[in-house]
Structures are given as structure tokens and as C-alpha cells.
Amino acid sequence: LSYGTEEAINPDPEKQRRHGAGLQFCPLKLQFISRMKMASCYCKAALVLLVISSFLEYDADASRGNPGANLEGQKRLCLVKGPCYRKTLVCPDSCPEERPLNRSHIACFADCWDNCTATCRWRKPNCNLEGAICYEPRFIGGDGVMFYFHGSANNDFCMVSDKNLQVNAHFIGKRPLGRTKDYTWVQSLGIMFSTHTFTVATKKVSKWDDDVDHFLFSFDDKEFTIPTKYLSNWQSPSSDVKVERTNDTNNIQLSIPQKMEAFISVEPVTQHDSHVHNYQIPLDDAFAHLALEFRFFNFTSKVDGVLGKTYRPGYKTPVKFGVPMPIMGGDEKYQTSSLLAADCKSCIFEPHAPSPDDDRFIVEPINLKCNNKFGSGDGIICRR
């Protein structure tokens, strides 16, 4: 920025109109102000613009789904709109890194959505937290209530259906002699958002081996692979989806910005489990299935699905308390015709529905007063 020129002292109104009213040149009576004071004011104006641009850059990161930005060392700045917006969280000394280079180290988890805290956790599904689907599928709802939903083997069911997100699950299972319903497990997920599709599934495994990866992936109907190495990752062409390995094999973290995150593992049904629960699993089928822990963002109040409806404001669970296996019914309401279909009776997904927060950020007006040790100025107002 130049200063001390005739143009600075008598600014051209037409040029000011073309450049917009966002930055009003500082003192209105510049003829009474020394060049030193003008230099100080313009420097401060430039500093304000730099700060604003950095805010916009942070918010651009947030729109890409980055919930926090490294500020310094163990500090994280929350960029998700909500109760934690722009709060600084500090990772504990016992887990200073969100993505530790050593897989045996516990990671820092900055909760920028609800609790505004940074805690230590392992980067794998926790089957006792909200949003979990594990075992013979046992759910922990968004309301914190545990329940079972068995569905039926070889069918697909809607887990979440909202205006701009659909999550379906394909169930596999076994019906032992004398039992009227199937034992079931989640074998694959089908996710739809905007006009995109993503699937993650397990291979059919005859004999389980922890050192062999059993994941199958696809994006928009095209299969892809991820190197079997800790922290190796894959991103979609437009960064709509990111998948990162949290172990060499059978553990990943899935991120779809502004919509959801999930820790996903592939696990077997062991012969010990089969014996204890009378699954009657054959020796040549490990019934490999998914263990899942979800975190969702920007749900509408009409969200539906076996899991999704438990996130509604004021939701009251219909399951019975005080019984060993509280069952959630409604198979007929949530069954879909395929893994990537949104045609269940309760589905509300719309492929072209706008996402409320995708391209929106808020910058509050900033009022600053230019001055230095020689006196005070009339100030500037920067508005987006």
C-alpha cells in the first residue's frame, strides 16, 4: 500500500466505488495527519486483511471436513460450526498426536462436535460408544441406548436415511436348526451422498488370518485398493471421500466431509463364539463381518433409519429396558432392494438435495480503530 500521494490524500470516489465499500480508507481528514500516522494505519489495515484471509482459509479447511487445524504442538483449533467453533483444544501429554507414526501409540481425538475436549483413544471401533454397530448386530443409538436389530440374512437394510446421506448395510447370517430367526452380521456398507456412491465390504473368508487384509472398496462403481501399510490412504478425485488405514490390515478410518466419519474393522466369528452362542458356524466359513463406529454431522430433524432415527431431537426409544437383548423391530420399514438403493418405506434420501453447510461460512464484521502513539484515527470497518 502506498501512502503520502495526492491520490491517498484525495481519494478518487469512482475508484473507491469500484473497489467496494468493504475497506474505507482510514482517516477522513488525512490533511491533518502525518505520513507516519498514515503508514501506521495502512499497515494495520493490511494486517487486518491478512488475519481475515487466514480465517477464511481455516474455514475452507473446515468445509473440506477437517475438524481441527494444528496451531502449535498439541493445540487444535476447532473449525466445525457448532458449540466448539474456534475453541482451542489441547491434546493430553499421553497422546499428543492425532495420527501417531507408531501404530502402538494411542491417538489424540479432538471432539469439536459435542464436548469440546481432547482425549486419548485407539483408532478402531469402540463398540460401547454412540453410533456403534458390532457383533450380532448390536447398536448403540444416538440417544445412548443399546439395542439389537437382526433383520434377515442376505438382505439389505437402511441404517441412516437423511436428505443428503443414505447408509445401507448388507446382512449375512445363519439360521440353526430349531430357530425361527437368523443370526446376522453386517457384511458390507453402501453409502450414498450427492450423486456419489461408496461401498466397503468384507471378502468371504474360509480361514481367518489377522495378517491378511479382507477389505473390498468401491467408489462410484469402480473398485480400488489401498496398500496394506499403516497410514496408507486413498482419496476420491474431488476429496469427497478419504479412507486411511489405522493398521496394516483390517482397520480403517473413513471420512466424508461434513457428513460422517467411521472407524471400521473386519472381524471373524470365532468357533469359540459359535459354541457359546450356538451359532453353528461351519468350519470353512469365518463369517467375516464389519465392526463399526459412526459419527455423523448436519443431520436434519427428520433423519430416519434403524440407527439414524435415534439421533432425532426428542427421540424416545421403543425398546424394552431390563431385558438381556432389547430388540428393535421394523424390518419391513427399513429393507431396501439393494445395497445402493434408497427405496425403503422410511427412506428420505434425495441425491440432489443441497447440503446446508457445504459452501457457507460466517465471518462476523470486525471493527478496528487505527491509532498510534500520536493519537486516534477514525477507524476502518472490514466486512465480507
For each residue, the residues with C-beta under 8 A, 3 or more apart:
1: 42 43 45 46
2: 5 8
3: 8 35 38 39 42
4: 8 9 35 38
5: 2 8 9
6: 9 10
7: 10 11 12
8: 2 3 4 5 11 25 30 38
9: 4 5 6 30 31
10: 6 7
11: 7 8 15 16 25
12: 7 15 16
13: 16 17
14: 17 18
15: 11 12 18 19
16: 11 12 13 19 21 25
17: 13 14 20
18: 14 15
19: 15 16 22 23
20: 17 23
21: 16 24 383
22: 19 382 383 384
23: 19 20 45 49 380 382
24: 21 380 381
25: 8 11 16 380
26: 30 38 41 42 45 370 377 378 379 380
27: 30 32 33 37 38 41 370 377 378
28: 378
29: 32 33 378
30: 8 9 26 27 33 38
31: 9
32: 27 29
33: 27 29 30 37 38 377
34: 37 38 374
35: 3 4 38 39
36: 39 40 372 374
37: 27 33 34 40 41 372 374 375 377
38: 3 4 8 26 27 30 33 34 35 41 42
39: 3 35 36 42 43
40: 36 37 43 44 370 371 372
41: 26 27 37 38 44 45 370 377 380
42: 1 3 26 38 39 45 46
43: 1 39 40 46 47
44: 40 41 47 48 368 370 380
45: 1 23 26 41 42 48 49 370 380
46: 1 42 43 49 50
47: 43 44 50 51
48: 44 45 51 52 366 368 380 382
49: 23 45 46 52 53 382
50: 46 47 53 54
51: 47 48 54 55
52: 48 49 55 56 363 366 382 384
53: 49 50 56 57
54: 50 51 57 58
55: 51 52 58 59 363
56: 52 53 59 60 361 363
57: 53 54 60 61
58: 54 55 61 62 69 77 79
59: 55 56 62 63 79 361 363
60: 56 57 63 64 361
61: 57 58 64 66 69 79
62: 58 59 65 66 67 79 80 81 361
63: 59 60 257 258 357 358 359 361
64: 60 61 239 257
65: 62 242 255 256 257 258
66: 61 62 69 79 257
67: 62 78 79 80 110 112 113
68: 76 77 78 79 89 98 110 112
69: 58 61 66 76 77 79
70: 75 76
71: 75 76 77 88
72: 75
73: 96
74: 90 91 92 93 96 108 118
75: 70 71 72 88 89 90 91
76: 68 69 70 71 88 89 90 91 98 108 110 112 118
77: 58 68 69 71 86 87 88 89
78: 67 68 84 85 86 87 88 89 110 112 116
79: 58 59 61 62 66 67 68 69 85 86 112
80: 62 67 84 85 112 113 297
81: 62 85 357 362
82: 85 112 113
83: 114 116
84: 78 80 87 89 111 112 113 114 115 116
85: 78 79 80 81 82
86: 77 78 79
87: 77 78 84 112 116
88: 71 75 76 77 78
89: 68 75 76 77 78 84 110 111 112 116 117 118
90: 74 75 76 118
91: 74 75 76 95 96 97 98 108 110 118
92: 74 95 96 108 118 119 120
93: 74 96
94: 106 120
95: 91 92 100 105 106 107 108 119 120 121
96: 73 74 91 92 93 108
97: 91 100 101 105 107 108
98: 68 76 91 107 108 109 110
99: 107 231 244
100: 95 97 103 105 106 107
101: 97 105 231
102: 105
103: 100 230 246 247 248
104:
105: 95 97 100 101 102
106: 94 95 100 120 121 122
107: 95 97 98 99 100 120 121 122 123
108: 74 76 91 92 95 96 97 98 118 119 120
109: 98 118 119 120 121
110: 67 68 76 78 89 91 98 118
111: 84 89 114 115 116 117 118 119
112: 67 68 76 78 79 80 82 84 87 89 116
113: 67 80 82 84 295 297
114: 83 84 111
115: 84 111
116: 78 83 84 87 89 111 112
117: 89 111
118: 74 76 89 90 91 92 108 109 110 111
119: 92 95 108 109 111
120: 92 94 95 106 107 108 109
121: 95 106 107 109 126
122: 106 107 126
123: 107 246 251 253 263
124: 246 247 251 263 265
125: 132 134 263 264 265 291 292 293
126: 121 122 129 132 263 293
127: 132 134 135 138 140 291 293
128: 132 140
129: 126 132 140 293
130: 140 141 142 143 144
131: 140 142 293 294 295 296 307
132: 125 126 127 128 129 138 139 140 291 292 293 294
133: 137 138 139 159 169 186 290 291 292 293 294 307
134: 125 127 137 138 291 292
135: 127 138 185 291
136: 148 150 183 184 185 277
137: 133 134 148 149 150 151 169 171 184 185 186
138: 127 132 133 134 135 146 147 148
139: 132 133 146 147 148 149 306 307 310 328
140: 127 128 129 130 131 132 144 145 146
141: 130 144 145 146 147 307 310 311 315 317
142: 130 131 296 307 310 311 312 315
143: 130 310 311 315 317
144: 130 140 141
145: 140 141 310 317 319 326
146: 138 139 140 141 326
147: 138 139 141 317 319 326 327 328
148: 136 137 138 139 325 326 327 328
149: 137 139 157 306 327 328 330
150: 136 137 181 182 183 184 327
151: 137 155 157 171 182 184 331 334 335
152: 155 171 173 181 182 184 331
153: 171 172 173 174 175 182 184
154: 171 172 173
155: 151 152 170 171 335
156: 168 169 170 171 190 335 336 337 338 339 341
157: 149 151 168 169 171 306 331 334 335 336 344
158: 161 166 167 168 304 305 306 308 334 335 336 342 344 346 347
159: 133 167 168 169 189 305 306 307 308
160: 165 166 167 294 296 303 304 305 307 308
161: 158 165 166 167 303 304 305 308 342 344 346 347 348 349
162: 165 166 299 300 302 303 304 308 348 349
163: 300 302 348 349 350 353
164: 193 194 259 349 350 353 354 355
165: 160 161 162 191 192 193 259 260 296 349
166: 158 160 161 162 190 191 192 193 342 347 349
167: 158 159 160 161 189 190 191 192 260 294 305 307 308
168: 156 157 158 159 189 190 191 192 336 339 340 341 342
169: 133 137 156 157 159 186 188 189 190
170: 155 156 186 187 188 189 190 201 339
171: 137 151 152 153 154 155 156 157 182 184 185 186 187
172: 153 154 184 185 187 287 289
173: 152 153 154 182 183 184 185
174: 153 182 183 279 280 281 287
175: 153 179 181 182 183
176: 179 183 278 279 280
177: 280
178:
179: 175 176 182 183
180:
181: 150 152 175
182: 150 151 152 153 171 173 174 175 179
183: 136 150 173 174 175 176 179 277 279
184: 136 137 150 151 152 153 171 172 173
185: 135 136 137 171 172 173 269 287 289 290
186: 133 137 169 170 171 189 289 290 292
187: 170 171 172 201 202 288 289 290
188: 169 170 199 200 201 202 216 290 339
189: 159 167 168 169 170 186 199 200 201 264 290 292 339
190: 156 166 167 168 169 170 197 198 199 338 339 340
191: 165 166 167 168 197 198 199 256 260
192: 165 166 167 168 196 197 340 342 349 351
193: 164 165 166 196 198 240 256 259
194: 164 240 351 352 355
195: 351 352
196: 192 193 219 220 236 240 241
197: 190 191 192 218 219 220 221 340
198: 190 191 193 217 218 219 220 241 254 256
199: 188 189 190 191 216 217 218 339 340
200: 188 189 215 216 217 243 252 254 264 290
201: 170 187 188 189 215 216 217 290
202: 187 188 205 214 215 216 266 288 289 290
203: 214 215 216 288
204: 285 288
205: 202 208 214 268 285 286 288
206: 284 285 286
207: 284 286
208: 205 268 270 286 288
209: 212
210: 249 250
211: 248 249
212: 209 249
213: 228 248 249 250 266
214: 202 203 205 249 250 266 288
215: 200 201 202 203 226 250 252 266
216: 188 199 200 201 202 203 223
217: 198 199 200 201 223 224 225 226 234 243
218: 197 198 199 221 222 223 224
219: 196 197 198 222 224 236 241
220: 196 197 198
221: 197 218
222: 218 219
223: 216 217 218
224: 217 218 219 234
225: 217
226: 215 217 232 233 234 243 245 252
227: 232 245
228: 213 232 245 248 249
229: 232 245 248
230: 103 245 246 247 248
231: 99 101 244 245 246
232: 226 227 228 229 244 245
233: 226 242 243 244 245
234: 217 224 226 242 243
235: 239 241 242 243
236: 196 219 239 240 241 242
237:
238:
239: 64 235 236 242 257
240: 193 194 196 236 256 257
241: 196 198 219 235 236 254 255 256
242: 65 233 234 235 236 239 254 255
243: 200 217 226 233 234 235 252 253 254 255
244: 99 231 232 233 252 253 255
245: 226 227 228 229 230 231 232 233 248 249 251 252
246: 103 123 124 230 231 251 252 253 263
247: 103 124 230 250 251
248: 103 211 213 228 229 230 245
249: 210 211 212 213 214 228 245
250: 210 213 214 215 247 265 266 267
251: 123 124 245 246 247 263 264 265 266
252: 200 215 226 243 244 245 246 263 264 265
253: 123 243 244 246 261 262 263 264
254: 198 200 241 242 243 260 261 262 263 264
255: 65 241 242 243 244 260 261
256: 65 191 193 198 240 241 259 260 261
257: 63 64 65 66 239 240
258: 63 65 297 298 355 357 358
259: 164 165 193 256 296 297 298 355
260: 165 167 191 254 255 256 294 295 296 297
261: 253 254 255 256 294 295
262: 253 254 292 293 294 295
263: 123 124 125 126 246 251 252 253 254 292 293
264: 125 189 200 251 252 253 254 290 291 292 293
265: 124 125 250 251 252 290 291
266: 202 213 214 215 250 251 288 289 290 291
267: 250 288 289 290 291
268: 205 208 286 287 288 289
269: 185 273 274 279 281 286 287 289
270: 208 273 274
271: 274 275 281 283
272: 275 276
273: 269 270 276 277 279 281
274: 269 270 271 277 278 279 280 281
275: 271 272 278
276: 272 273
277: 136 183 273 274
278: 176 274 275
279: 174 176 183 269 273 274 287
280: 174 176 177 274
281: 174 269 271 273 274 285 286 287
282: 285
283: 271
284: 206 207
285: 204 205 206 281 282
286: 205 206 207 208 268 269 281
287: 172 174 185 268 269 279 281
288: 187 202 203 204 205 208 214 266 267 268
289: 172 185 186 187 202 266 267 268 269
290: 133 185 186 187 188 189 200 201 202 264 265 266 267
291: 125 127 132 133 134 135 264 265 266 267
292: 125 132 133 134 186 189 262 263 264
293: 125 126 127 129 131 132 133 262 263 264
294: 131 132 133 160 167 260 261 262 307
295: 113 131 260 261 262
296: 131 142 160 165 259 260 299 308 311
297: 80 113 258 259 260
298: 258 259 355 356 357
299: 162 296 303 308 311
300: 162 163 303
301: 312 313
302: 162 163 312 348
303: 160 161 162 299 300 308 309 311 312 348
304: 158 160 161 162 308 309 346 347 348
305: 158 159 160 161 167 308 309 334 346 347
306: 139 149 157 158 159 309 328 330 334
307: 131 133 139 141 142 159 160 167 294 310 311
308: 158 159 160 161 162 167 296 299 303 304 305 311
309: 303 304 305 306 312 315 346
310: 139 141 142 143 145 307 315 317
311: 141 142 143 296 299 303 307 308 315
312: 142 301 302 303 309 315
313: 301
314:
315: 141 142 143 309 310 311 312
316:
317: 141 143 145 147 310
318: 328
319: 145 147 326 327 328
320: 323 326 327
321: 326
322:
323: 320 326
324:
325: 148
326: 145 146 147 148 319 320 321 323
327: 147 148 149 150 319 320
328: 139 147 148 149 306 318 319
329:
330: 149 306 333 334
331: 151 152 157 334 335
332: 335 345
333: 330 344 345 346
334: 151 157 158 305 306 330 331 344 345 346
335: 151 155 156 157 158 331 332 344
336: 156 157 158 168 339 341 342 343 344 347
337: 156 341 343
338: 156 190 341
339: 156 168 170 188 189 190 199 336
340: 168 190 192 197 199
341: 156 168 336 337 338
342: 158 161 166 168 192 336 347 349
343: 336 337 347
344: 157 158 161 333 334 335 336 347
345: 332 333 334
346: 158 161 304 305 309 333 334
347: 158 161 166 304 305 336 342 343 344
348: 161 162 163 302 303 304
349: 161 162 163 164 165 166 192 342 353
350: 163 164 353
351: 192 194 195
352: 194 195
353: 163 164 349 350
354: 164 358
355: 164 194 258 259 298 358
356: 298 360
357: 63 81 258 298 360
358: 63 258 354 355
359: 63
360: 356 357
361: 56 59 60 62 63
362: 81
363: 52 55 56 59 366 384
364:
365: 381 382 383 384
366: 48 52 363 381 382
367: 379 381
368: 44 48 379 380 381 382
369: 376 377 379
370: 26 27 40 41 44 45 376 377 378 379 380
371: 40 375 376 377
372: 36 37 40 375
373:
374: 34 36 37
375: 37 371 372
376: 369 370 371
377: 26 27 33 37 41 369 370 371
378: 26 27 28 29 370
379: 26 367 368 369 370
380: 23 24 25 26 41 44 45 48 368 370
381: 24 365 366 367 368
382: 22 23 48 49 52 365 366 368
383: 21 22 365
384: 22 52 363 365
